[in-house]
Amino acid sequence: MVDTLALPVVYNSAEEIATARERLTSKLAEMENQTWKIVDPATTVGQTNFFLAYQGANDKDIQSRVAALYLKSCPDLAFVADHCRPYKRGVGRRIKLGFVSAFLGKHTIGKLFQGLINGLDRNQFEIIVFHLGPDRRLEDKYLASLSDHVDHFLCVSSRYLQARMTISEMEPDIIYYTDIGMEPVSYFLAFNRLAPVQCACWGHPVTTGIPNVDYFISWQIHEPKAASQHYSEELILFSGFCTNYHPPSFASSIKGREAFGFNPDVNLYVCPQSLFKFHPMFDDMLVDILRQDKKAEIILLDGQQSNWGRLLKNRFSRSSVELTKRLSILPRLSSNDYFHLIKLADVILDTPVFCGGNTSFEALAAGKVVVTLPGQYMRGLFTSGIYIQLGLEDLIPNTPAGYVELAVLLATNAKERIKQEKRIKARWTLIFNNKETVFSHEEFFSEALAAAETKI
């Protein structure tokens, strides 16, 4: 299975994506005709299908086939906790709601979901955080703060079977997996029936394909038409806004461009996205920016693995000489330096196909315009959904050419840039510290649990 799921991190072309996808589906077909057994897939396989989502296609069929193979090879994944059969909630007690993740601390997931967790009504919900991994509260203030705001904070073993036992012993009514697919333990836990209601959501915005994940929670402004065709789960589409996001604070003074080695006279385009989000279709858009703005300098940030930047630079060198001369990949930055860089930028570039989430919020909190191009799936519609919430649909281009035109306009026309930045700042309250999502979740949780009592 490890070989079957192996995918490139950086693709050289759309053709290479198609080849990798064909290889994966061919390997799955071979495995579907074989008999093989696994006792502990989280250890034996030790990975997920994480990089599939960045190819930019409908992953429902592949994700479902992968899940079916795991269930065939390890029937124990279909474990059902005792309290789920039959299920009857005790009269008058609070709903036991468990959040399962390895990333609820100082991480994108923690920043996106802490406002929801902390905002839920404690008169209705008994909140349990199942933190997968060692206790890092002494060095992680996000994790420490979260543990202070919930009823139970459990550091759960990263050993899958032990984690399953710990969670089932707490007898949760609802489990909310914030990021299924980002690491193996939570992915394989989701196969089990550990609560009468089990939800996935947009922390990793792609369907799980797992039969025991009942619902995928999303939002109307972040989904295309016929979005239900992209999910194996029942798709729940909330109206309103997606997250109770608490914006970061920025220092009143910022480092000058010289601190980063930038020429003070260039127009600075910063794209702070993970390098595995750089779909090959983005190359031509970057080249067009450089051709239309002779003073443009494009800045990226290096990835977790040093070879990712090298692979991307090699691809750029085959696309355009301009990209090798006026595009730089900076080493990974501290949080403070990252925020200084965002503030220095003339414009923030979003990646097409799989756009920003937390990075878009941080840039908007810095008062910057994020230039985005809506994609076909939720993972490419997040930033545009924020603009819909802001009532700034005129900042959403519909074509690659429109994306380039807007980016160049903002970088080269200071008056226009300042005007748009002021419009964003004037509407911050629509996207920051907005508790709409808390109320939507509370209503859904109660209704879903009532429905589960009649089904299980």
ZINOR-V971196 format. One record per backbone hydrogen bond with DSSP energy under -1.0 kcal/mol. NH is the residue of the N-H (numbers start at 1). CO is the residue of the C=O. Records with the same first field share a line. If there is no record, write none. Layout:
NH = CO + CO
This chain:
5 = 1
17 = 13
18 = 14
19 = 15
20 = 16
21 = 17
22 = 18
23 = 19
24 = 20
25 = 21
26 = 22
27 = 23
28 = 24
29 = 25
30 = 26
31 = 27
32 = 28
34 = 31
38 = 73
43 = 40
44 = 40
45 = 41
46 = 41
52 = 49
54 = 51
55 = 52
63 = 59
64 = 60
65 = 61
66 = 62
67 = 63
68 = 64
69 = 65
70 = 66
71 = 67
72 = 68
73 = 69
74 = 70
77 = 74
78 = 75
79 = 76
81 = 193
84 = 81
85 = 82
93 = 90
95 = 124
97 = 126
98 = 174
99 = 128
100 = 176
101 = 130
107 = 105
110 = 103
111 = 107
112 = 108
113 = 109
114 = 110
117 = 113
118 = 114
119 = 115
125 = 121
126 = 95
128 = 97
129 = 152
130 = 99
131 = 154
132 = 101
133 = 156
140 = 136
144 = 140
145 = 141
146 = 142
147 = 143
148 = 144
149 = 146
152 = 127
154 = 129
156 = 131
163 = 159
164 = 160
165 = 161
166 = 162
167 = 163
168 = 164
169 = 165
171 = 168
173 = 96
174 = 96
175 = 197
176 = 98
177 = 199
178 = 100
182 = 179
187 = 183
188 = 184
189 = 185
190 = 186
191 = 188
192 = 189
193 = 79
194 = 192
197 = 173
199 = 175
200 = 215
206 = 204
213 = 210
214 = 198
215 = 198
216 = 234
217 = 200
218 = 236
220 = 238
222 = 219
223 = 220
229 = 226
230 = 227
231 = 228
234 = 214
236 = 216
238 = 218
245 = 243
259 = 256
260 = 257
262 = 257
266 = 263
267 = 295
269 = 297
270 = 347
271 = 299
277 = 274
278 = 275
279 = 277
282 = 279
283 = 280
286 = 282
287 = 283
288 = 284
289 = 285
290 = 286
291 = 287
292 = 288
293 = 289
296 = 293
297 = 267
298 = 326
299 = 269
300 = 328
302 = 330
308 = 305
311 = 307
312 = 308
313 = 309
314 = 310
315 = 311
316 = 312
317 = 313
318 = 314
319 = 315
320 = 316
325 = 321
326 = 322
328 = 298
330 = 300
338 = 334
339 = 335
340 = 336
341 = 337
342 = 338
343 = 339
344 = 340
345 = 341
346 = 268
347 = 268
348 = 369
349 = 270
350 = 371
354 = 352
355 = 379
361 = 357
362 = 358
363 = 359
364 = 360
365 = 361
366 = 362
367 = 364
368 = 363
371 = 348
375 = 380
380 = 377
381 = 378
385 = 381
386 = 382
387 = 383
388 = 384
389 = 385
390 = 386
392 = 387
395 = 392
396 = 393
403 = 399
404 = 400
405 = 401
406 = 402
407 = 403
408 = 404
409 = 405
410 = 406
411 = 407
412 = 408
413 = 409
417 = 413
418 = 414
419 = 415
420 = 416
421 = 417
422 = 418
423 = 419
424 = 420
425 = 421
426 = 422
427 = 424
428 = 425
430 = 427
431 = 428
432 = 428
433 = 245
439 = 435
440 = 436
441 = 437
442 = 438
443 = 439
444 = 440
445 = 441
446 = 442
447 = 443
448 = 444
449 = 445
450 = 446
451 = 447
452 = 448
453 = 449
456 = 452
